[in-house]
Amino acid sequence: MKRYLIISLSVVVLLCFSACHSADSRVDGLKNFVEEIRKESQGYTSEQWKKANERFNRLLDEIKSYDDLTKEELEELGKVQGQYAATVLQNCGEVLFEQLEETGVALDSLEVGVEKGLVESQEYE
């Protein structure tokens, strides 16, 4: 009888551990992906960003399908989303200029126009 009790308790502990570990590993998977993007995204093309965004959204959807996330996990998820958004914004300028070059826009003229617009907007203040 004692043997069955020990086996039953072991199974319950393992199930609890695997359920908690499963949620953590999903958040950790997204966290690892974002860290990888933060390290490697310098110079990403628009196509690479498209693929990264698709993968990020897949991982995020997978986590959101998990109904029993704790408050701490949800907070961690929010932080990771913020880190990814910041990384995208930091690198967005490079991709934008790359796309402008592809469409034939003269970047020198664009830069002059932007500077002129900034100066004029400061004069109005």
FENJO-V760681 format. One record per backbone hydrogen bond with DSSP energy under -0.5 kcal/mol. NH is the residue of the N-H (numbers start at 1). CO is the residue of the C=O. E is the energy in kcal/mol with one decimal. If there is no record, write none. Layout:
nh=(NH NH)
co=(CO CO)
e=(E E)
This chain:
nh=(5 6 7 8 9 10 11 12 13 14 15 16 17 18 19 20 21 22 23 24 25 26 27 28 29 30 31 32 33 34 35 36 37 38 39 40 41 44 49 50 51 52 53 54 55 56 57 58 59 60 61 62 63 64 65 66 67 69 74 75 76 77 78 79 80 81 82 83 84 85 86 87 88 89 90 91 92 93 95 96 97 98 99 100 101 102 103 104 105 107 110 111 112 113 114 115 116 117 118 119 120 121 122 123 124 125 125)
co=(1 2 3 4 5 6 7 8 9 10 11 12 13 14 15 16 17 18 19 20 21 22 23 24 25 26 27 28 29 30 31 32 33 34 35 36 37 41 45 46 47 48 49 50 51 52 53 54 55 56 57 58 59 60 61 63 65 66 70 71 72 73 74 75 76 77 78 79 80 81 82 83 84 85 86 87 88 89 91 92 93 94 95 96 97 98 99 101 100 105 106 107 108 109 110 111 112 113 114 115 116 117 118 119 120 121 122)
e=(-2.0 -2.3 -2.3 -2.8 -2.6 -2.3 -2.3 -2.4 -2.6 -2.5 -2.6 -2.5 -2.7 -2.7 -2.2 -2.3 -2.8 -2.1 -1.6 -2.3 -3.0 -1.5 -2.0 -3.3 -2.1 -1.7 -2.5 -2.9 -2.0 -2.6 -2.2 -2.3 -2.4 -2.6 -1.8 -2.2 -2.0 -2.4 -2.3 -2.1 -2.1 -2.4 -2.9 -2.2 -2.4 -2.7 -2.5 -2.1 -2.6 -2.5 -2.7 -2.2 -2.0 -2.7 -1.4 -1.8 -0.8 -0.7 -2.3 -2.4 -2.5 -2.4 -2.1 -2.1 -2.4 -2.3 -2.1 -2.3 -2.3 -2.5 -2.4 -2.1 -2.6 -2.5 -2.4 -1.7 -1.1 -0.6 -1.5 -2.6 -2.5 -2.0 -2.5 -2.4 -2.4 -2.0 -1.6 -1.1 -2.3 -0.8 -2.0 -2.8 -2.3 -2.5 -2.5 -2.6 -2.6 -2.4 -2.4 -2.5 -2.7 -2.1 -1.7 -1.7 -1.3 -0.6 -0.5)
